Each structure stands twice: as C-alpha cells, then as structure tokens.
C-alpha cells in the first residue's frame, strides 16, 4: 500500500508539474488513464452502495408500517378477548355466589387465570351455545398470531436498521476515500462541468420535469440527497417529477417499475434512462442522445450523453 502511494504521488507530480520522475528499481508508475479508471470504478461502487442504502430505507418503512399494523391487530384482539373473559367471569362469579352451574369445579381452580378459563367454558356450556366457546378461542388465537406478527416485524425492523447502519458506514468510508487529495486532483483533470441550456421538446409533465432538472445543473452530488441543494441520481429524478405533481420513490429499483418500459429507439424527453445490470444509475432523457443526471460523488448535476454508460432500459412516467 505504501509503495502504491509513492507511485501515485509520483504520477501526480508529473501531472501537476510536468517534471519527469525516474526510479531505477520502481515498478512502472500508474498512468493517468489507469488512475482515472480506478477513480471511475470507485465511483461506481459508491453509487451502487448508495442505491442499496435507498432500497433498504424503502424496505425499512414497509417493515415499520407492518409492525404498526400488527400492533393494532394485537390491541384489537386483546380487547376483544378481555371483553369475552370479563363477560364469562361475571357470569362465573354470579354462578359461584348463587351456587349455579353446580360449581363445575370452580372452587378447585388453581389460580385466577385458570379460574377464568374454566369460567369461560362454564359460561358457554351453561348457555348451551358453542358459539361463545368459538368466539373465545378465535379471539385468543387471533391475539396470539398478532403477538407473533408484531414480534417478527419488530425483529425485521431491527435487522434493517442494523443493515442501514453498516451500509452508511461503508458509504462514508468510500466517500472519504474519493474525496482524498489524490482522487480529487485526478478527477479534476478529467472533469470540467459547465451549465448547458438545451431545448426540450414538448409541454407535458415529462418535458416539464426534465426542463426543471436542467435548472439544477452544477448542484453537487451527495449520496442519499433529494434536494434542494444537492442530489443523488434517483433523488434528482424524484425531485423533478415531484415538481410536476408525480410522486416517485427515492430508489432506482422502484423507479424502474413505476411506469411503462420503452425502447431506446422510442425515447422521449422526460423518460427515465437506466444504466448497468443492477440498475444502480438513472437519469432524465433530454433528447438527441443526451440526459441530465447526478453522476457520482465529487461531481455535480450535469448534462451527459447516454452513450457513456451501459444502457439497461428506459421507463416512461408521463407524456
């Protein structure tokens, strides 16, 4: 690792000063092209983990909603069960005091819970109705299922929270690495972003969304951000469509299923264009083979050709 730093330092000296560096015993120094490739690979890794993070946040919200629903079901079931037990208990108490139901073993109950359970059975039998027994049993079973469901969902939430923390730590470490002086200097040699004012054909919601996205040019990429001062790729898409009254999730995986899939040949302004096999990057199509997107850490919202990344597909959200 130390020799790697030495070689990289030498390469940067050649880039910034232009003076040759010669070592009789050193391995060949990495070229600017090699260092740039290393930066690009790391950016892809950061972006991939960022979208995994966004996906976990979506699943976390779903698990939390399920946990709340299970708690509500539990409370309802327990209230129903408590009502039936109270009703049975009152009858049993009356039977005990009046000598009704021939005692049915109530005097021999080992504890209050057992007493109430026997009382519930006594109450149902006394009324000669199996329906009351079924109601009590159903309420008890429903309450138990609700308890188990709530516990399972709570465990799932805890697991997702732990996963989110781990992913967040990984992203922060990667971002710190890319923001080091080495990668900042190398990236500065190959990226000089500028604002481009391109015409957008159409006046529908899709065209309005991409037209607004163009106004966000030069705002920095920040993982997990959704505006107004910074964005990640899916955050920019979400914000653009939110401006025209269309709600999209902050996750490329869900954005991929949010509309109608269209071919590359049929692209229109405002279509979502996805890249890489795992769909971890998305942009808004402008026209003429160009898109506006939030590329990666260290970069800004900008216009780029869709030919620079492996195209995976496109989705039409609106006309």
C-alpha positions as protocol buffer text, in pm:
chain_id: "A"
residue {
  index: 1
  type: UNK
  ca { x: 0 y: 0 z: 0 }
}
residue {
  index: 2
  type: UNK
  ca { x: 290 y: 238 z: 85 }
}
residue {
  index: 3
  type: UNK
  ca { x: 460 y: 174 z: -249 }
}
residue {
  index: 4
  type: UNK
  ca { x: 125 y: 237 z: -418 }
}
residue {
  index: 5
  type: UNK
  ca { x: 104 y: 581 z: -253 }
}
residue {
  index: 6
  type: UNK
  ca { x: 460 y: 660 z: -362 }
}
residue {
  index: 7
  type: UNK
  ca { x: 381 y: 572 z: -723 }
}
residue {
  index: 8
  type: UNK
  ca { x: 56 y: 766 z: -722 }
}
residue {
  index: 9
  type: UNK
  ca { x: 233 y: 1068 z: -575 }
}
residue {
  index: 10
  type: UNK
  ca { x: 491 y: 1050 z: -850 }
}
residue {
  index: 11
  type: UNK
  ca { x: 219 y: 1033 z: -1113 }
}
residue {
  index: 12
  type: UNK
  ca { x: 51 y: 1341 z: -970 }
}
residue {
  index: 13
  type: UNK
  ca { x: 384 y: 1525 z: -968 }
}
residue {
  index: 14
  type: UNK
  ca { x: 416 y: 1457 z: -1341 }
}
residue {
  index: 15
  type: UNK
  ca { x: 56 y: 1574 z: -1398 }
}
residue {
  index: 16
  type: UNK
  ca { x: 80 y: 1896 z: -1199 }
}
residue {
  index: 17
  type: UNK
  ca { x: 447 y: 1994 z: -1255 }
}
residue {
  index: 18
  type: UNK
  ca { x: 544 y: 1809 z: -1569 }
}
residue {
  index: 19
  type: UNK
  ca { x: 886 y: 1708 z: -1434 }
}
residue {
  index: 20
  type: UNK
  ca { x: 995 y: 1351 z: -1511 }
}
residue {
  index: 21
  type: UNK
  ca { x: 1040 y: 1114 z: -1220 }
}
residue {
  index: 22
  type: UNK
  ca { x: 1278 y: 822 z: -1270 }
}
residue {
  index: 23
  type: UNK
  ca { x: 1345 y: 528 z: -1043 }
}
residue {
  index: 24
  type: UNK
  ca { x: 1586 y: 254 z: -1133 }
}
residue {
  index: 25
  type: UNK
  ca { x: 1414 y: -9 z: -919 }
}
residue {
  index: 26
  type: UNK
  ca { x: 1050 y: 100 z: -905 }
}
residue {
  index: 27
  type: UNK
  ca { x: 769 y: -72 z: -1095 }
}
residue {
  index: 28
  type: UNK
  ca { x: 613 y: 125 z: -1382 }
}
residue {
  index: 29
  type: UNK
  ca { x: 414 y: 417 z: -1246 }
}
residue {
  index: 30
  type: UNK
  ca { x: 37 y: 409 z: -1298 }
}
residue {
  index: 31
  type: UNK
  ca { x: -69 y: 625 z: -1589 }
}
residue {
  index: 32
  type: UNK
  ca { x: -330 y: 897 z: -1571 }
}
residue {
  index: 33
  type: UNK
  ca { x: -562 y: 663 z: -1761 }
}
residue {
  index: 34
  type: UNK
  ca { x: -511 y: 388 z: -1502 }
}
residue {
  index: 35
  type: UNK
  ca { x: -566 y: 625 z: -1211 }
}
residue {
  index: 36
  type: UNK
  ca { x: -876 y: 766 z: -1378 }
}
residue {
  index: 37
  type: UNK
  ca { x: -1012 y: 413 z: -1426 }
}
residue {
  index: 38
  type: UNK
  ca { x: -952 y: 347 z: -1055 }
}
residue {
  index: 39
  type: UNK
  ca { x: -1149 y: 659 z: -966 }
}
residue {
  index: 40
  type: UNK
  ca { x: -1433 y: 564 z: -1201 }
}
residue {
  index: 41
  type: UNK
  ca { x: -1452 y: 212 z: -1055 }
}
residue {
  index: 42
  type: UNK
  ca { x: -1471 y: 353 z: -704 }
}
residue {
  index: 43
  type: UNK
  ca { x: -1744 y: 596 z: -804 }
}
residue {
  index: 44
  type: UNK
  ca { x: -1947 y: 307 z: -944 }
}
residue {
  index: 45
  type: UNK
  ca { x: -1903 y: 118 z: -617 }
}
residue {
  index: 46
  type: UNK
  ca { x: -2018 y: 421 z: -418 }
}
residue {
  index: 47
  type: UNK
  ca { x: -2321 y: 470 z: -638 }
}
residue {
  index: 48
  type: UNK
  ca { x: -2414 y: 101 z: -615 }
}
residue {
  index: 49
  type: UNK
  ca { x: -2399 y: 102 z: -235 }
}
residue {
  index: 50
  type: UNK
  ca { x: -2595 y: 429 z: -228 }
}
residue {
  index: 51
  type: UNK
  ca { x: -2884 y: 273 z: -416 }
}
residue {
  index: 52
  type: UNK
  ca { x: -2870 y: -34 z: -190 }
}
residue {
  index: 53
  type: UNK
  ca { x: -2899 y: 210 z: 101 }
}
residue {
  index: 54
  type: UNK
  ca { x: -3201 y: 376 z: -62 }
}
residue {
  index: 55
  type: UNK
  ca { x: -3358 y: 35 z: -116 }
}
residue {
  index: 56
  type: UNK
  ca { x: -3310 y: -62 z: 248 }
}
residue {
  index: 57
  type: UNK
  ca { x: -3478 y: 264 z: 354 }
}
residue {
  index: 58
  type: UNK
  ca { x: -3782 y: 174 z: 145 }
}
residue {
  index: 59
  type: UNK
  ca { x: -3797 y: -176 z: 296 }
}
residue {
  index: 60
  type: UNK
  ca { x: -3748 y: -32 z: 643 }
}
residue {
  index: 61
  type: UNK
  ca { x: -4054 y: 192 z: 604 }
}
residue {
  index: 62
  type: UNK
  ca { x: -4256 y: -107 z: 482 }
}
residue {
  index: 63
  type: UNK
  ca { x: -4148 y: -315 z: 784 }
}
residue {
  index: 64
  type: UNK
  ca { x: -4232 y: -30 z: 1022 }
}
residue {
  index: 65
  type: UNK
  ca { x: -4580 y: 2 z: 870 }
}
residue {
  index: 66
  type: UNK
  ca { x: -4630 y: -374 z: 906 }
}
residue {
  index: 67
  type: UNK
  ca { x: -4517 y: -362 z: 1268 }
}
residue {
  index: 68
  type: UNK
  ca { x: -4763 y: -85 z: 1346 }
}
residue {
  index: 69
  type: UNK
  ca { x: -5042 y: -279 z: 1176 }
}
residue {
  index: 70
  type: UNK
  ca { x: -4956 y: -590 z: 1378 }
}
residue {
  index: 71
  type: UNK
  ca { x: -4964 y: -386 z: 1699 }
}
residue {
  index: 72
  type: UNK
  ca { x: -5307 y: -251 z: 1608 }
}
residue {
  index: 73
  type: UNK
  ca { x: -5433 y: -602 z: 1537 }
}
residue {
  index: 74
  type: UNK
  ca { x: -5289 y: -722 z: 1867 }
}
residue {
  index: 75
  type: UNK
  ca { x: -5458 y: -444 z: 2065 }
}
residue {
  index: 76
  type: UNK
  ca { x: -5793 y: -512 z: 1897 }
}
residue {
  index: 77
  type: UNK
  ca { x: -5770 y: -888 z: 1956 }
}
residue {
  index: 78
  type: UNK
  ca { x: -5669 y: -848 z: 2319 }
}
residue {
  index: 79
  type: UNK
  ca { x: -5953 y: -602 z: 2379 }
}
residue {
  index: 80
  type: UNK
  ca { x: -6199 y: -847 z: 2226 }
}
residue {
  index: 81
  type: UNK
  ca { x: -6060 y: -1132 z: 2433 }
}
residue {
  index: 82
  type: UNK
  ca { x: -6067 y: -922 z: 2750 }
}
residue {
  index: 83
  type: UNK
  ca { x: -6434 y: -839 z: 2689 }
}
residue {
  index: 84
  type: UNK
  ca { x: -6531 y: -1202 z: 2646 }
}
residue {
  index: 85
  type: UNK
  ca { x: -6331 y: -1307 z: 2953 }
}
residue {
  index: 86
  type: UNK
  ca { x: -6489 y: -1031 z: 3159 }
}
residue {
  index: 87
  type: UNK
  ca { x: -6833 y: -1141 z: 3047 }
}
residue {
  index: 88
  type: UNK
  ca { x: -6754 y: -1501 z: 3132 }
}
residue {
  index: 89
  type: UNK
  ca { x: -6601 y: -1400 z: 3464 }
}
residue {
  index: 90
  type: UNK
  ca { x: -6908 y: -1204 z: 3571 }
}
residue {
  index: 91
  type: UNK
  ca { x: -7129 y: -1499 z: 3493 }
}
residue {
  index: 92
  type: UNK
  ca { x: -6896 y: -1735 z: 3676 }
}
residue {
  index: 93
  type: UNK
  ca { x: -6889 y: -1507 z: 3978 }
}
residue {
  index: 94
  type: UNK
  ca { x: -7265 y: -1497 z: 3985 }
}
residue {
  index: 95
  type: UNK
  ca { x: -7282 y: -1875 z: 3946 }
}
residue {
  index: 96
  type: UNK
  ca { x: -7038 y: -1921 z: 4230 }
}
residue {
  index: 97
  type: UNK
  ca { x: -7225 y: -1690 z: 4464 }
}
residue {
  index: 98
  type: UNK
  ca { x: -7562 y: -1841 z: 4382 }
}
residue {
  index: 99
  type: UNK
  ca { x: -7439 y: -2198 z: 4360 }
}
residue {
  index: 100
  type: UNK
  ca { x: -7532 y: -2216 z: 3992 }
}
residue {
  index: 101
  type: UNK
  ca { x: -7372 y: -2444 z: 3736 }
}
residue {
  index: 102
  type: UNK
  ca { x: -7312 y: -2693 z: 4021 }
}
residue {
  index: 103
  type: UNK
  ca { x: -6977 y: -2526 z: 4084 }
}
residue {
  index: 104
  type: UNK
  ca { x: -6831 y: -2701 z: 3776 }
}
residue {
  index: 105
  type: UNK
  ca { x: -6503 y: -2731 z: 3957 }
}
residue {
  index: 106
  type: UNK
  ca { x: -6461 y: -2356 z: 4008 }
}
residue {
  index: 107
  type: UNK
  ca { x: -6378 y: -2398 z: 4374 }
}
residue {
  index: 108
  type: UNK
  ca { x: -6086 y: -2621 z: 4270 }
}
residue {
  index: 109
  type: UNK
  ca { x: -5926 y: -2375 z: 4025 }
}
residue {
  index: 110
  type: UNK
  ca { x: -5553 y: -2348 z: 4092 }
}
residue {
  index: 111
  type: UNK
  ca { x: -5519 y: -1973 z: 4015 }
}
residue {
  index: 112
  type: UNK
  ca { x: -5724 y: -1676 z: 3888 }
}
residue {
  index: 113
  type: UNK
  ca { x: -5630 y: -1734 z: 3520 }
}
residue {
  index: 114
  type: UNK
  ca { x: -5728 y: -2097 z: 3537 }
}
residue {
  index: 115
  type: UNK
  ca { x: -6045 y: -1993 z: 3718 }
}
residue {
  index: 116
  type: UNK
  ca { x: -6137 y: -1752 z: 3437 }
}
residue {
  index: 117
  type: UNK
  ca { x: -6060 y: -2008 z: 3166 }
}
residue {
  index: 118
  type: UNK
  ca { x: -6285 y: -2263 z: 3340 }
}
residue {
  index: 119
  type: UNK
  ca { x: -6542 y: -1989 z: 3392 }
}
residue {
  index: 120
  type: UNK
  ca { x: -6545 y: -1908 z: 3023 }
}
residue {
  index: 121
  type: UNK
  ca { x: -6610 y: -2272 z: 2942 }
}
residue {
  index: 122
  type: UNK
  ca { x: -6876 y: -2292 z: 3213 }
}
residue {
  index: 123
  type: UNK
  ca { x: -7044 y: -1981 z: 3077 }
}
residue {
  index: 124
  type: UNK
  ca { x: -7060 y: -2123 z: 2724 }
}
residue {
  index: 125
  type: UNK
  ca { x: -7189 y: -2459 z: 2841 }
}
residue {
  index: 126
  type: UNK
  ca { x: -7444 y: -2301 z: 3072 }
}
residue {
  index: 127
  type: UNK
  ca { x: -7589 y: -2111 z: 2778 }
}
residue {
  index: 128
  type: UNK
  ca { x: -7576 y: -2432 z: 2573 }
}
residue {
  index: 129
  type: UNK
  ca { x: -7406 y: -2237 z: 2295 }
}
residue {
  index: 130
  type: UNK
  ca { x: -7087 y: -2348 z: 2124 }
}
residue {
  index: 131
  type: UNK
  ca { x: -7065 y: -2005 z: 1959 }
}
residue {
  index: 132
  type: UNK
  ca { x: -6934 y: -1840 z: 2276 }
}
residue {
  index: 133
  type: UNK
  ca { x: -6659 y: -2100 z: 2304 }
}
residue {
  index: 134
  type: UNK
  ca { x: -6563 y: -2043 z: 1942 }
}
residue {
  index: 135
  type: UNK
  ca { x: -6552 y: -1668 z: 1995 }
}
residue {
  index: 136
  type: UNK
  ca { x: -6320 y: -1701 z: 2293 }
}
residue {
  index: 137
  type: UNK
  ca { x: -6092 y: -1946 z: 2113 }
}
residue {
  index: 138
  type: UNK
  ca { x: -6086 y: -1733 z: 1798 }
}
residue {
  index: 139
  type: UNK
  ca { x: -6005 y: -1420 z: 1994 }
}
residue {
  index: 140
  type: UNK
  ca { x: -5723 y: -1598 z: 2177 }
}
residue {
  index: 141
  type: UNK
  ca { x: -5578 y: -1738 z: 1853 }
}
residue {
  index: 142
  type: UNK
  ca { x: -5601 y: -1400 z: 1678 }
}
residue {
  index: 143
  type: UNK
  ca { x: -5431 y: -1229 z: 1969 }
}
residue {
  index: 144
  type: UNK
  ca { x: -5150 y: -1484 z: 1967 }
}
residue {
  index: 145
  type: UNK
  ca { x: -5097 y: -1452 z: 1591 }
}
residue {
  index: 146
  type: UNK
  ca { x: -5091 y: -1075 z: 1628 }
}
residue {
  index: 147
  type: UNK
  ca { x: -4832 y: -1100 z: 1905 }
}
residue {
  index: 148
  type: UNK
  ca { x: -4612 y: -1323 z: 1692 }
}
residue {
  index: 149
  type: UNK
  ca { x: -4659 y: -1099 z: 1389 }
}
residue {
  index: 150
  type: UNK
  ca { x: -4569 y: -787 z: 1581 }
}
residue {
  index: 151
  type: UNK
  ca { x: -4258 y: -955 z: 1723 }
}
residue {
  index: 152
  type: UNK
  ca { x: -4148 y: -1076 z: 1379 }
}
residue {
  index: 153
  type: UNK
  ca { x: -4193 y: -732 z: 1226 }
}
residue {
  index: 154
  type: UNK
  ca { x: -4009 y: -564 z: 1511 }
}
residue {
  index: 155
  type: UNK
  ca { x: -3719 y: -807 z: 1464 }
}
residue {
  index: 156
  type: UNK
  ca { x: -3720 y: -729 z: 1092 }
}
residue {
  index: 157
  type: UNK
  ca { x: -3709 y: -356 z: 1163 }
}
residue {
  index: 158
  type: UNK
  ca { x: -3417 y: -404 z: 1400 }
}
residue {
  index: 159
  type: UNK
  ca { x: -3232 y: -611 z: 1138 }
}
residue {
  index: 160
  type: UNK
  ca { x: -3289 y: -348 z: 869 }
}
residue {
  index: 161
  type: UNK
  ca { x: -3172 y: -71 z: 1100 }
}
residue {
  index: 162
  type: UNK
  ca { x: -2852 y: -263 z: 1163 }
}
residue {
  index: 163
  type: UNK
  ca { x: -2810 y: -317 z: 789 }
}
residue {
  index: 164
  type: UNK
  ca { x: -2863 y: 53 z: 722 }
}
residue {
  index: 165
  type: UNK
  ca { x: -2601 y: 148 z: 978 }
}
residue {
  index: 166
  type: UNK
  ca { x: -2350 y: -90 z: 819 }
}
residue {
  index: 167
  type: UNK
  ca { x: -2421 y: 40 z: 469 }
}
residue {
  index: 168
  type: UNK
  ca { x: -2399 y: 401 z: 587 }
}
residue {
  index: 169
  type: UNK
  ca { x: -2056 y: 334 z: 741 }
}
residue {
  index: 170
  type: UNK
  ca { x: -1938 y: 172 z: 419 }
}
residue {
  index: 171
  type: UNK
  ca { x: -2059 y: 464 z: 208 }
}
residue {
  index: 172
  type: UNK
  ca { x: -1889 y: 715 z: 436 }
}
residue {
  index: 173
  type: UNK
  ca { x: -1560 y: 529 z: 413 }
}
residue {
  index: 174
  type: UNK
  ca { x: -1582 y: 518 z: 33 }
}
residue {
  index: 175
  type: UNK
  ca { x: -1676 y: 886 z: 10 }
}
residue {
  index: 176
  type: UNK
  ca { x: -1384 y: 979 z: 233 }
}
residue {
  index: 177
  type: UNK
  ca { x: -1150 y: 786 z: 6 }
}
residue {
  index: 178
  type: UNK
  ca { x: -1278 y: 951 z: -311 }
}
residue {
  index: 179
  type: UNK
  ca { x: -1256 y: 1294 z: -153 }
}
residue {
  index: 180
  type: UNK
  ca { x: -890 y: 1245 z: -69 }
}
residue {
  index: 181
  type: UNK
  ca { x: -642 y: 1480 z: -236 }
}
residue {
  index: 182
  type: UNK
  ca { x: -529 y: 1203 z: -473 }
}
residue {
  index: 183
  type: UNK
  ca { x: -867 y: 1134 z: -629 }
}
residue {
  index: 184
  type: UNK
  ca { x: -976 y: 1497 z: -618 }
}
residue {
  index: 185
  type: UNK
  ca { x: -671 y: 1600 z: -824 }
}
residue {
  index: 186
  type: UNK
  ca { x: -710 y: 1316 z: -1073 }
}
residue {
  index: 187
  type: UNK
  ca { x: -1082 y: 1378 z: -1116 }
}
residue {
  index: 188
  type: UNK
  ca { x: -1011 y: 1748 z: -1166 }
}
residue {
  index: 189
  type: UNK
  ca { x: -800 y: 1667 z: -1471 }
}
residue {
  index: 190
  type: UNK
  ca { x: -1083 y: 1486 z: -1649 }
}
residue {
  index: 191
  type: UNK
  ca { x: -1398 y: 1672 z: -1541 }
}
residue {
  index: 192
  type: UNK
  ca { x: -1474 y: 2036 z: -1608 }
}
residue {
  index: 193
  type: UNK
  ca { x: -1853 y: 2066 z: -1576 }
}
residue {
  index: 194
  type: UNK
  ca { x: -2040 y: 2365 z: -1716 }
}
residue {
  index: 195
  type: UNK
  ca { x: -2406 y: 2464 z: -1747 }
}
residue {
  index: 196
  type: UNK
  ca { x: -2572 y: 2374 z: -2077 }
}
residue {
  index: 197
  type: UNK
  ca { x: -2900 y: 2524 z: -2186 }
}
residue {
  index: 198
  type: UNK
  ca { x: -3060 y: 2267 z: -2416 }
}
residue {
  index: 199
  type: UNK
  ca { x: -3406 y: 2289 z: -2573 }
}
residue {
  index: 200
  type: UNK
  ca { x: -3665 y: 2037 z: -2451 }
}
residue {
  index: 201
  type: UNK
  ca { x: -3938 y: 1938 z: -2695 }
}
residue {
  index: 202
  type: UNK
  ca { x: -4294 y: 1917 z: -2557 }
}
residue {
  index: 203
  type: UNK
  ca { x: -4501 y: 2078 z: -2283 }
}
residue {
  index: 204
  type: UNK
  ca { x: -4635 y: 1773 z: -2096 }
}
residue {
  index: 205
  type: UNK
  ca { x: -4539 y: 1675 z: -1743 }
}
residue {
  index: 206
  type: UNK
  ca { x: -4240 y: 1468 z: -1858 }
}
residue {
  index: 207
  type: UNK
  ca { x: -4094 y: 1758 z: -2056 }
}
residue {
  index: 208
  type: UNK
  ca { x: -4160 y: 1994 z: -1765 }
}
residue {
  index: 209
  type: UNK
  ca { x: -3982 y: 1756 z: -1527 }
}
residue {
  index: 210
  type: UNK
  ca { x: -3663 y: 1734 z: -1735 }
}
residue {
  index: 211
  type: UNK
  ca { x: -3674 y: 2108 z: -1805 }
}
residue {
  index: 212
  type: UNK
  ca { x: -3676 y: 2171 z: -1429 }
}
residue {
  index: 213
  type: UNK
  ca { x: -3397 y: 1918 z: -1376 }
}
residue {
  index: 214
  type: UNK
  ca { x: -3179 y: 2123 z: -1614 }
}
residue {
  index: 215
  type: UNK
  ca { x: -3216 y: 2420 z: -1380 }
}
residue {
  index: 216
  type: UNK
  ca { x: -3043 y: 2213 z: -1109 }
}
residue {
  index: 217
  type: UNK
  ca { x: -2718 y: 2185 z: -1305 }
}
residue {
  index: 218
  type: UNK
  ca { x: -2392 y: 2232 z: -1109 }
}
residue {
  index: 219
  type: UNK
  ca { x: -2553 y: 2139 z: -776 }
}
residue {
  index: 220
  type: UNK
  ca { x: -2335 y: 1877 z: -604 }
}
residue {
  index: 221
  type: UNK
  ca { x: -2393 y: 1503 z: -595 }
}
residue {
  index: 222
  type: UNK
  ca { x: -2446 y: 1380 z: -238 }
}
residue {
  index: 223
  type: UNK
  ca { x: -2546 y: 1022 z: -166 }
}
residue {
  index: 224
  type: UNK
  ca { x: -2899 y: 990 z: -33 }
}
residue {
  index: 225
  type: UNK
  ca { x: -2980 y: 1357 z: -113 }
}
residue {
  index: 226
  type: UNK
  ca { x: -3307 y: 1465 z: -275 }
}
residue {
  index: 227
  type: UNK
  ca { x: -3263 y: 1842 z: -291 }
}
residue {
  index: 228
  type: UNK
  ca { x: -3292 y: 2128 z: -293 }
}
residue {
  index: 229
  type: UNK
  ca { x: -2918 y: 2192 z: -266 }
}
residue {
  index: 230
  type: UNK
  ca { x: -2777 y: 1852 z: -364 }
}
residue {
  index: 231
  type: UNK
  ca { x: -2892 y: 1521 z: -515 }
}
residue {
  index: 232
  type: UNK
  ca { x: -2804 y: 1162 z: -587 }
}
residue {
  index: 233
  type: UNK
  ca { x: -2924 y: 1012 z: -915 }
}
residue {
  index: 234
  type: UNK
  ca { x: -3263 y: 879 z: -804 }
}
residue {
  index: 235
  type: UNK
  ca { x: -3311 y: 1180 z: -575 }
}
residue {
  index: 236
  type: UNK
  ca { x: -3286 y: 1416 z: -874 }
}
residue {
  index: 237
  type: UNK
  ca { x: -3542 y: 1210 z: -1069 }
}
residue {
  index: 238
  type: UNK
  ca { x: -3778 y: 1201 z: -772 }
}
residue {
  index: 239
  type: UNK
  ca { x: -3749 y: 1578 z: -717 }
}
residue {
  index: 240
  type: UNK
  ca { x: -3803 y: 1658 z: -1086 }
}
residue {
  index: 241
  type: UNK
  ca { x: -4127 y: 1463 z: -1107 }
}
residue {
  index: 242
  type: UNK
  ca { x: -4240 y: 1588 z: -770 }
}
residue {
  index: 243
  type: UNK
  ca { x: -4229 y: 1938 z: -921 }
}
residue {
  index: 244
  type: UNK
  ca { x: -4496 y: 1836 z: -1172 }
}
residue {
  index: 245
  type: UNK
  ca { x: -4717 y: 1657 z: -919 }
}
residue {
  index: 246
  type: UNK
  ca { x: -4600 y: 1299 z: -969 }
}
residue {
  index: 247
  type: UNK
  ca { x: -4471 y: 1103 z: -669 }
}
residue {
  index: 248
  type: UNK
  ca { x: -4183 y: 860 z: -724 }
}
residue {
  index: 249
  type: UNK
  ca { x: -3985 y: 658 z: -468 }
}
residue {
  index: 250
  type: UNK
  ca { x: -3624 y: 751 z: -392 }
}
residue {
  index: 251
  type: UNK
  ca { x: -3483 y: 423 z: -521 }
}
residue {
  index: 252
  type: UNK
  ca { x: -3383 y: 319 z: -873 }
}
residue {
  index: 253
  type: UNK
  ca { x: -3524 y: -32 z: -824 }
}
residue {
  index: 254
  type: UNK
  ca { x: -3874 y: 104 z: -757 }
}
residue {
  index: 255
  type: UNK
  ca { x: -3846 y: 378 z: -1020 }
}
residue {
  index: 256
  type: UNK
  ca { x: -3777 y: 102 z: -1273 }
}
residue {
  index: 257
  type: UNK
  ca { x: -4128 y: -37 z: -1209 }
}
residue {
  index: 258
  type: UNK
  ca { x: -4305 y: 300 z: -1175 }
}
residue {
  index: 259
  type: UNK
  ca { x: -4407 y: 345 z: -1540 }
}
residue {
  index: 260
  type: UNK
  ca { x: -4414 y: 192 z: -1888 }
}
residue {
  index: 261
  type: UNK
  ca { x: -4097 y: 44 z: -2035 }
}
residue {
  index: 262
  type: UNK
  ca { x: -3995 y: 191 z: -2370 }
}
residue {
  index: 263
  type: UNK
  ca { x: -3719 y: 103 z: -2616 }
}
residue {
  index: 264
  type: UNK
  ca { x: -3405 y: 308 z: -2665 }
}
residue {
  index: 265
  type: UNK
  ca { x: -3525 y: 397 z: -3013 }
}
residue {
  index: 266
  type: UNK
  ca { x: -3854 y: 539 z: -2880 }
}
residue {
  index: 267
  type: UNK
  ca { x: -3710 y: 765 z: -2609 }
}
residue {
  index: 268
  type: UNK
  ca { x: -3881 y: 1098 z: -2547 }
}
residue {
  index: 269
  type: UNK
  ca { x: -3789 y: 1395 z: -2322 }
}
residue {
  index: 270
  type: UNK
  ca { x: -3854 y: 1313 z: -1956 }
}
residue {
  index: 271
  type: UNK
  ca { x: -3818 y: 935 z: -1988 }
}
residue {
  index: 272
  type: UNK
  ca { x: -3609 y: 773 z: -1716 }
}
residue {
  index: 273
  type: UNK
  ca { x: -3294 y: 613 z: -1855 }
}
residue {
  index: 274
  type: UNK
  ca { x: -3130 y: 337 z: -1651 }
}
residue {
  index: 275
  type: UNK
  ca { x: -2777 y: 201 z: -1665 }
}
residue {
  index: 276
  type: UNK
  ca { x: -2584 y: -112 z: -1555 }
}
residue {
  index: 277
  type: UNK
  ca { x: -2728 y: -458 z: -1499 }
}
residue {
  index: 278
  type: UNK
  ca { x: -2829 y: -381 z: -1141 }
}
residue {
  index: 279
  type: UNK
  ca { x: -3000 y: -52 z: -1243 }
}
residue {
  index: 280
  type: UNK
  ca { x: -2797 y: 145 z: -992 }
}
residue {
  index: 281
  type: UNK
  ca { x: -2791 y: 464 z: -1201 }
}
residue {
  index: 282
  type: UNK
  ca { x: -3072 y: 668 z: -1354 }
}
residue {
  index: 283
  type: UNK
  ca { x: -3106 y: 997 z: -1543 }
}
residue {
  index: 284
  type: UNK
  ca { x: -3370 y: 1205 z: -1722 }
}
residue {
  index: 285
  type: UNK
  ca { x: -3363 y: 1190 z: -2102 }
}
residue {
  index: 286
  type: UNK
  ca { x: -3346 y: 1529 z: -2279 }
}
residue {
  index: 287
  type: UNK
  ca { x: -3334 y: 1433 z: -2647 }
}
residue {
  index: 288
  type: UNK
  ca { x: -3072 y: 1385 z: -2914 }
}
residue {
  index: 289
  type: UNK
  ca { x: -2898 y: 1116 z: -2712 }
}
residue {
  index: 290
  type: UNK
  ca { x: -2845 y: 1337 z: -2404 }
}
residue {
  index: 291
  type: UNK
  ca { x: -2962 y: 1320 z: -2044 }
}
residue {
  index: 292
  type: UNK
  ca { x: -2936 y: 1528 z: -1728 }
}
residue {
  index: 293
  type: UNK
  ca { x: -2824 y: 1335 z: -1422 }
}
residue {
  index: 294
  type: UNK
  ca { x: -2643 y: 1345 z: -1089 }
}
residue {
  index: 295
  type: UNK
  ca { x: -2337 y: 1134 z: -1178 }
}
residue {
  index: 296
  type: UNK
  ca { x: -2132 y: 1046 z: -871 }
}
residue {
  index: 297
  type: UNK
  ca { x: -1951 y: 1167 z: -561 }
}
residue {
  index: 298
  type: UNK
  ca { x: -1728 y: 1465 z: -636 }
}
residue {
  index: 299
  type: UNK
  ca { x: -1933 y: 1565 z: -939 }
}
residue {
  index: 300
  type: UNK
  ca { x: -2238 y: 1786 z: -998 }
}
residue {
  index: 301
  type: UNK
  ca { x: -2574 y: 1763 z: -1174 }
}
residue {
  index: 302
  type: UNK
  ca { x: -2489 y: 1793 z: -1542 }
}
residue {
  index: 303
  type: UNK
  ca { x: -2573 y: 1702 z: -1900 }
}
residue {
  index: 304
  type: UNK
  ca { x: -2410 y: 1393 z: -2050 }
}
residue {
  index: 305
  type: UNK
  ca { x: -2454 y: 1158 z: -2341 }
}
residue {
  index: 306
  type: UNK
  ca { x: -2629 y: 833 z: -2260 }
}
residue {
  index: 307
  type: UNK
  ca { x: -2360 y: 652 z: -2458 }
}
residue {
  index: 308
  type: UNK
  ca { x: -2105 y: 690 z: -2177 }
}
residue {
  index: 309
  type: UNK
  ca { x: -2263 y: 420 z: -1959 }
}
residue {
  index: 310
  type: UNK
  ca { x: -2402 y: 71 z: -2029 }
}
residue {
  index: 311
  type: UNK
  ca { x: -2769 y: 130 z: -2112 }
}
residue {
  index: 312
  type: UNK
  ca { x: -3012 y: -103 z: -1930 }
}
residue {
  index: 313
  type: UNK
  ca { x: -3352 y: 31 z: -2033 }
}
residue {
  index: 314
  type: UNK
  ca { x: -3598 y: 319 z: -2009 }
}
residue {
  index: 315
  type: UNK
  ca { x: -3927 y: 395 z: -1835 }
}
residue {
  index: 316
  type: UNK
  ca { x: -4193 y: 646 z: -1933 }
}
residue {
  index: 317
  type: UNK
  ca { x: -4355 y: 806 z: -1630 }
}
residue {
  index: 318
  type: UNK
  ca { x: -4580 y: 1056 z: -1810 }
}
residue {
  index: 319
  type: UNK
  ca { x: -4645 y: 1209 z: -2153 }
}
